[in-house]
Amino acid sequence: MQDQAKLALENTKFTPFWLDNPDRPAAEAHLTTAITTDLLIVGSGFTGLWTAVQAKEQNPDRAIVVIEANTAAIGASGRPGAILSTSLMHGMENSNRLFKNDMEELERLGKENMDQFRDTIEKYNIDCDIEWTGELTVAVGKHGIDDIEGEHELYVKFGHDAHLLDKKQIQAEINSPFFEGGLWSKKRSGTIHPAKMAWGLKRVAKDLGVVFYENTPMLTSKTRGQQVFINTPEGSITANKVILATNAFTKHKKKISTRVAAIRDRIVMTEPLTEEQLAELGWKNRQGIYDTRTQLNYMRLTKDNRVLFGGRLGYFFDNDTDPEHDKTPEPFIKLVGMLYKTLPALKDIKISHAWSGPIALTTRMAVHYQYYHGGKMIYAGGYSGFGVTASRFASRVALAIVDDVDIPERNLEFAKTVPAWIPPEPFRWIGAKITMYALDTCDAKGGWRIPWLTLVDKMGFPLKP
Ligand SMILES: Cc1cc2nc3c(=O)[nH]c(=O)nc-3n(C[C@H](O)[C@H](O)[C@H](O)COP(=O)(O)OP(=O)(O)OC[C@H]3O[C@@H](n4cnc5c(N)ncnc54)[C@H](O)[C@@H]3O)c2cc1C
């Protein structure tokens, strides 16, 4: 299997498939002067872009500037599996684990958020290959069946159109020897082309009057009177309010990393499938799929019928987010092996693209807010790999916080509290390495891995060995 995986990776581009697109917009100019603005947004991924669009929709006259260290969607937003979900807090189970008392309201807000996400795409004609095919959780092994049955109860309780599938029914949806059953939530979920979505939001924000500077990292920030003063390499910004939409990137504000670990997740993308491969695979309903393995894998089809297969974690010392670390075949060999085992219909298929992306992991696995400069600057992030649609909601709440507008969402637990502290280096790196090794080998070997993963689970990271 290893040799076959190496062969499949021989002509691979180690860059995100989503960004390898002739329609990628040209970079904006970088900032070379001293400017002032009412609202400054730092970071041009989904959080920054949704903040910009919603802030202008609320108040068209407001002066808004976005600065981005690189170009739009270069972070997690141009790299995800991009399976859409209504959940605002990293899935139904996680939400129920953390915010039981707020579940009713979070579920209502999640559905409302998805409807408004859809309305924005339609209103502004954003071309983003969206497919409303639903999300499907597939059970691997006996404990996978228990997982989906528990989750199904929650889906039904909170009014989702969700259906349990037995082994025969799941095999009719997708041909895999691993899948024992499934839970298909049919409405308000599916898949999207994330980079096209982000570029579309950027176009909308620009049309509404937002000013963008790219290749313009924020270096430092300090309070200056009633405002915040930001330094960039060749310019500066004085802003009344600032939103840090920088998610897993923590170099500019080390304090963020006391709650956020920049974990890598890896993805491989196949060449487009032939008609025969597609027929053998089944997958006619084209759902976004997650499985229930300890080291979760997820998969989906693209518009041109490639299979995206993801889910192999990594960590680099000191929250390093540099994508250059994942530009060789080695980190992807096991993932390709898992793809072949999971979907044997693709046994010889070549990998066109492979990449990693930074996930802002927290013990709550969902967005939280941190405060700087007397609340004039706030950080909004920590989606832990589940933020394509949640970022729209999170940025709406971020705006209300920074503008001190009293909306009911601010009284929910997630907005008032922060996730647990995460140990600094070198303990973080050592812990991450042992955990990733344990995750990798737990299902096959068990042993010490189970108590270790249980301990990590007890620390707040839900690993469920
Ligand atoms: C491999 C992978 C798979 C995923 N799959 C899914 C999925 O299937 N479904 C789902 O819902 N979510 C998924 N996610 C998560 C989702 O992509 C993220 O939650 C979401 O994109 C976060 O958006 P963001 O804008 O907060 O962060 P980012 O997109 O990371 O944006 C942060 C931006 O800030 C910029 N920046 C950083 N520092 C500075 C600075 N000092 N100055 C200026 N700019 C700065 C960065 O360059 C970057 O562009 C996945 C993520 C990854 C990595």
The ligand as an ORCA input file, in Angstrom:
! r2SCAN-3c Opt
* xyz 0 1
  C      -7.543     21.121      6.404
  C      -8.758     21.844      6.913
  C     -10.020     21.291      6.699
  C     -11.165     21.980      7.141
  N     -12.403     21.485      6.814
  C     -13.517     22.165      7.176
  C     -14.800     21.710      6.796
  O     -14.953     20.717      6.083
  N     -15.881     22.420      7.221
  C     -15.756     23.543      7.992
  O     -16.767     24.155      8.365
  N     -14.536     24.019      8.337
  C     -13.423     23.362      7.944
  N     -12.189     23.844      8.271
  C     -12.096     25.063      9.109
  C     -12.313     26.343      8.342
  O     -11.551     26.337      7.162
  C     -11.882     27.509      9.240
  O     -12.554     27.420     10.481
  C     -12.164     28.877      8.640
  O     -11.680     28.958      7.327
  C     -11.518     29.934      9.525
  O     -11.542     31.174      8.886
  P     -10.750     32.397      9.520
  O     -10.984     33.541      8.652
  O     -11.099     32.522     10.956
  O      -9.226     31.942      9.507
  P      -8.124     31.914      8.240
  O      -8.853     31.531      7.014
  O      -7.053     31.090      8.712
  O      -7.765     33.428      8.121
  C      -6.852     34.072      8.953
  C      -6.137     35.081      8.086
  O      -5.391     35.962      8.911
  C      -4.199     36.306      8.215
  N      -3.237     36.797      9.203
  C      -2.625     36.092     10.169
  N      -1.813     36.875     10.896
  C      -1.925     38.126     10.380
  C      -1.335     39.389     10.689
  N      -0.455     39.512     11.691
  N      -1.663     40.457      9.944
  C      -2.557     40.355      8.907
  N      -3.140     39.177      8.577
  C      -2.835     38.079      9.296
  C      -3.783     34.997      7.581
  O      -2.859     35.179      6.520
  C      -5.131     34.452      7.123
  O      -5.442     34.833      5.804
  C     -11.034     23.203      7.839
  C      -9.770     23.749      8.055
  C      -8.646     23.084      7.579
  C      -7.292     23.715      7.788
*
